[in-house]
């Protein structure tokens, strides 16, 4: 599933053809995606101006002149294709069989200026919804979403407060979208490796006496921001089943230090160990057993 950097990359790719422009017409090739599309979906969007195109966690948010917000989620294989005078910018290679491309073009926005933006989703795990801007924060999509890891809110002190007393593995706690929004398997593995923290450590070990952040908590918070910023700058991870809005591929995947590198030598200078893989909550975790040795469970963790 696309993670925060991939969704931010798509947002940046769509912004020049959507933000500040009117949606002249909407074509629906089916009545549903993962869920049924909202009532009168095309009618409520057509003729509206996209005031801004934002992102919250893994959601794309198009503020419409009507006062509603178009919420879009890419799911597993969703992507947007931009067609304009320069031609069609098609997606890259699929990890899974995509079938006939046009068969999976489910929603088409015809934009002011002549461009069209097509939502294509072979597996239909993505969805779209419309909610009033005033009700966005309390909507079912946003009400339980955690902090933005790229924002100023993320800090060692906040991680210590969120994780204090938690016996759940650090990897699982970081993937909890109700705590930290937008983090996924790829970047959590990378951030933990760069921080020298074991994915098996209890999350509560980031909190010291009195709930104060440990040095590890400060390091992890800074590393998460750095890893995500690098990925956004590079255009996301692009794990074959994902492409930018303009169809080009990202390059952060070539910078992975542990993710999907099972059995390969650790990149840490002086380390002679190899990257190992373990399964946590049904997800693959990649780590270096030597550089990320588990710490003792902090007394009082529950």
VODREN-998786 format. One record per residue (C-alpha): x, y, z. Coordinates in Angstrom, 1 decimal. Each point is the difference from the previous one (the first is absolute). Example, Ala and Ser with C-alpha at 12.3 -4.5 7.8 and 13.67 -1.06 7.14 Angstrom:
BEGIN
> px, py, pz
> 12.3, -4.5, 7.8
> 1.4, 3.4, -0.7
***
This chain:
BEGIN
> px, py, pz
> 0.0, 0.0, 0.0
> 1.3, 3.5, -0.8
> 1.4, 1.7, 3.1
> 0.1, 3.6, 0.9
> 2.9, 1.0, -2.4
> -1.7, -1.7, -2.9
> -3.3, 1.8, 0.7
> 1.8, 3.3, 0.4
> 1.8, -0.7, -3.4
> -3.4, -0.5, -1.6
> -1.4, 3.1, 1.5
> 2.9, 2.0, -1.4
> -0.5, -1.5, -3.4
> -3.7, 0.8, -0.1
> 0.2, 3.5, 1.4
> 1.0, 1.8, -3.2
> -3.0, -1.3, -1.9
> -2.5, 0.0, 2.8
> 0.6, 2.7, 2.6
> -1.6, 3.3, -1.0
> -1.9, -1.5, -2.9
> -3.6, -0.9, -0.6
> -1.2, -3.6, -0.4
> -2.0, 0.4, -3.2
> -1.4, -3.5, 0.0
> 0.2, -3.4, 1.8
> -0.5, -3.4, -1.7
> -0.7, -3.0, 2.2
> 0.6, -3.4, -1.6
> -1.4, -1.8, 3.1
> -2.1, 0.9, 3.0
> 2.6, -1.2, 2.6
> 3.6, -0.5, 0.9
> 0.7, -1.7, 3.3
> -3.2, 1.6, 1.2
> -2.9, 1.5, -1.9
> 0.7, 3.5, -1.3
> -2.0, 2.8, 1.8
> -3.4, 0.8, -1.2
> -0.1, 2.4, -3.0
> 3.8, -0.2, 0.0
> 0.7, 1.3, -3.5
> -2.7, 2.7, 0.3
> 1.5, 1.3, 3.2
> 3.5, 0.3, -1.4
> -0.6, 1.2, -3.6
> 0.3, 3.8, -0.3
> 1.9, 0.3, 3.3
> 3.4, 1.7, 0.3
> 2.8, -1.9, 1.8
> 1.1, 2.7, 2.5
> 2.9, -2.1, 1.3
> 1.3, -3.5, -0.2
> 1.3, -1.3, 3.3
> 0.9, -3.2, 1.8
> -0.7, -1.4, 3.5
> 1.8, -3.2, 0.8
> -0.6, -2.2, -3.1
> -3.1, 1.9, -1.1
> -0.1, 2.6, -2.9
> -2.3, 2.9, 0.8
> -1.4, 2.3, -2.7
> -1.7, 3.0, 1.4
> -2.9, 0.9, -2.2
> -1.6, 3.4, -0.5
> -3.3, -1.5, 1.1
> 1.3, -0.3, 3.6
> 0.4, -3.8, -0.3
> 3.3, -1.9, 0.1
> 0.6, -2.8, -2.5
> 1.8, -2.8, 2.0
> 2.0, -2.4, -2.2
> 1.9, -3.1, 1.2
> 2.2, -2.1, -2.3
> -0.5, -3.3, 1.7
> 2.4, -2.7, -1.3
> 0.3, 0.8, -3.7
> -1.8, 3.2, -0.6
> 1.7, 2.6, -2.2
> -0.8, 3.2, -1.9
> 0.8, 0.4, -3.7
> 0.3, 3.5, -1.5
> -0.9, 0.4, -3.6
> 0.6, 3.3, -1.7
> 1.4, 1.6, -3.1
> 3.3, -1.7, 0.7
> -1.6, -3.4, -0.1
> -0.8, -2.7, 2.6
> 2.4, -0.5, 2.8
> -0.5, -3.7, 0.7
> 1.0, -1.8, 3.2
> 3.0, -2.1, 0.3
> 0.4, -3.8, 0.4
> -2.5, -1.8, 2.1
> 1.0, -2.5, 2.6
> -3.4, -1.7, -0.4
> -1.7, -0.5, -3.3
> -1.9, 3.1, -0.8
> -2.1, -1.2, -2.9
> -1.1, 2.4, -2.7
> 0.8, 3.4, 1.2
> -3.2, 1.8, -1.2
> -2.2, -2.7, 1.6
> 1.2, 1.3, 3.3
> -0.6, 3.7, -0.7
> -2.8, 0.5, 2.5
> -0.3, 3.8, 0.5
> 1.0, 2.7, -2.5
> 0.2, 3.7, 0.9
> 0.1, 2.4, -3.0
> 1.8, 3.1, 1.2
> 0.0, 3.6, -1.1
> 2.9, 0.5, -2.4
> -0.6, -3.3, -1.9
> 1.7, -2.6, 2.2
> -1.8, -3.0, 1.3
> 0.8, -1.8, 3.2
> -1.0, -3.7, 0.1
> -0.1, -2.2, 3.1
> 1.1, -3.5, -1.0
> -0.2, -2.8, 2.5
> 0.4, -3.7, -1.0
> -0.9, -1.4, 3.4
> -2.5, 2.7, 1.1
> 1.3, 0.3, 3.6
> 0.0, 3.8, -0.3
> -3.0, 2.2, 0.6
> -1.3, 3.6, -0.3
> -2.4, 1.9, 2.3
> -1.4, 3.5, 0.4
> -0.4, 1.7, 3.4
> -0.6, 3.6, 1.0
> 3.2, 1.8, 0.8
> -1.4, 0.9, 3.4
> -0.5, -3.7, 0.8
> 3.3, -1.3, -1.4
> 1.8, -0.4, 3.3
> -2.9, -1.9, 1.6
> -0.7, -2.1, -3.1
> 0.4, -3.8, 0.2
> 3.2, 0.3, -2.1
> 1.8, 2.6, 2.1
> -1.3, -0.3, 3.6
> 2.5, -2.7, 1.0
> 3.0, 1.1, -2.1
> 3.1, 0.6, 2.1
> 2.6, 2.7, -0.3
> 1.7, 0.9, -3.2
> 3.6, -1.3, 0.1
> 1.3, 2.7, -2.3
> -1.5, 2.8, 2.1
> 1.6, 1.9, 2.9
> -2.2, -2.0, 2.4
> 2.2, -3.1, -0.2
> 2.7, -0.1, 2.7
> 1.7, -2.4, 2.4
> -2.2, 1.4, 2.8
> -3.1, -0.8, -2.0
> 1.1, -3.5, -0.9
> 0.8, -0.6, 3.7
> -3.5, 1.2, 1.0
> -1.8, -2.1, -2.7
> 2.0, -3.1, 0.8
> 0.4, 0.2, 3.7
> -0.8, -3.3, 1.7
> -0.7, -1.9, -3.2
> 1.4, -3.5, -0.3
> -0.8, -0.3, -3.7
> 3.0, -0.2, -2.2
> 1.4, 3.3, -1.2
> -0.7, -1.0, -3.6
> -3.7, -0.6, 0.7
> -0.4, 3.2, 1.9
> 1.5, 2.1, -2.8
> -2.4, -1.6, -2.5
> -3.0, 0.9, 2.1
> -1.7, 2.7, -2.0
> -1.9, 1.3, 3.0
> 3.4, 1.0, 1.5
> 2.1, 1.0, -2.9
> -1.7, 0.5, -3.3
> 1.4, -1.0, -3.4
> 2.9, -2.2, 1.1
> 0.1, -3.4, -1.7
> 2.2, -3.1, 0.0
> 2.7, 1.3, -2.3
> 0.9, 3.2, 1.8
> -0.4, -1.4, 3.5
> 2.5, -2.7, -0.9
> 2.4, 2.7, -1.3
> -0.5, 2.4, 2.9
> 0.6, -2.7, 2.6
> 3.1, -1.2, -1.7
> 1.5, 3.5, -0.3
> -0.9, 0.6, 3.7
> 1.7, -3.2, 1.1
> -3.2, -1.2, 1.7
> -1.4, -3.5, -0.1
> -3.5, -0.5, -1.5
> -0.6, -2.4, 2.9
> 0.7, 2.5, 2.8
> -3.1, 0.8, 2.1
> -1.3, 3.4, -1.1
> 0.0, 1.1, 3.6
> 3.8, 0.0, 0.1
> -0.1, 3.4, -1.8
> -1.3, 1.5, 3.3
> 2.4, 0.5, 2.9
> -0.8, 0.8, 3.6
> -3.0, 2.3, 0.4
> -0.8, -0.6, -3.7
> 2.9, 2.1, -1.1
> 1.3, -0.9, -3.5
> 3.1, -2.1, -0.2
> 2.9, 1.0, -2.4
> -1.3, -2.8, -2.2
> -3.4, 1.7, -0.2
> 1.6, 3.2, -1.2
> 2.1, -1.8, -2.5
> -2.9, -2.0, -1.4
> -2.2, 3.1, -0.4
> 2.7, 1.8, -1.9
> 0.8, -3.0, -2.1
> -3.7, -0.6, -1.0
> -0.2, 3.6, -1.2
> 3.3, -0.3, -1.9
> -0.9, -3.3, -1.7
> -3.4, 1.3, -1.1
> 1.4, 3.2, -1.2
> 2.6, -1.9, -2.1
> -2.7, -2.2, -1.5
> -2.2, 2.9, -0.9
> 2.9, 1.8, -1.6
> 0.9, -3.1, -2.0
> -3.6, -0.7, -1.0
> -1.0, -2.9, 2.3
> 1.0, -3.6, 0.0
> -1.8, -1.3, -3.1
> -0.2, -3.7, 0.8
> -0.8, -0.9, -3.6
> -3.7, 0.1, 0.7
> 0.0, 3.8, 0.4
> 0.8, 2.9, -2.3
> -0.1, 3.8, 0.3
> -3.0, 2.0, -1.3
> 2.1, 0.8, -3.0
> 0.8, -3.6, -0.6
> 3.7, 0.2, 0.8
> 1.6, -2.2, 2.6
> 1.5, 1.0, 3.4
> 3.6, -0.7, 1.0
> 0.0, -0.3, 3.8
> -0.2, -3.7, -0.3
> 3.6, 0.0, -1.1
> 1.0, 1.6, 3.3
> -1.6, -2.7, 2.2
> 2.5, -1.1, 2.7
> -2.0, -3.0, 1.3
> -3.4, -0.2, -1.6
> -0.3, -3.0, -2.3
> 3.7, -0.7, 0.4
> -0.2, -3.3, 1.9
> 3.3, -1.9, -0.1
> 2.0, 2.9, -1.4
> 2.9, 1.5, 2.0
> -0.8, 2.8, 2.5
> 1.0, 3.4, -1.4
> 1.2, 1.3, 3.4
> 3.8, 0.4, -0.2
> 1.8, -2.6, 2.0
> -3.0, -2.3, 0.4
> 0.5, -3.5, -1.4
> -3.6, -1.2, 0.6
> -2.7, -0.4, -2.6
> -3.5, 1.4, -0.3
> -2.6, -2.3, 1.6
> -3.7, -0.3, -0.5
> -2.7, -0.8, 2.6
> -3.7, 0.1, -0.1
> -1.9, 2.3, 2.4
> -3.8, 0.2, -0.2
> 0.1, -1.6, -3.4
> 2.4, 2.6, -1.4
> 3.6, -0.5, -1.0
> 2.5, 1.8, 2.2
> 3.6, 0.5, -1.3
> 2.7, 0.8, 2.5
> 3.7, -0.6, 0.9
> 0.3, -2.3, 3.0
> 3.3, 1.6, 1.0
> -0.8, 3.6, -0.5
> -3.5, -0.3, 1.5
> 0.4, -2.2, 3.0
> -3.1, -0.1, 2.2
> 0.2, 1.9, 3.3
> -1.3, -1.3, 3.3
> -3.8, 0.5, 0.7
> -0.4, 3.2, 2.1
> -1.4, -0.8, 3.4
> -3.6, 1.0, 0.3
> -0.9, -0.4, -3.7
> -3.4, -1.6, -0.5
***
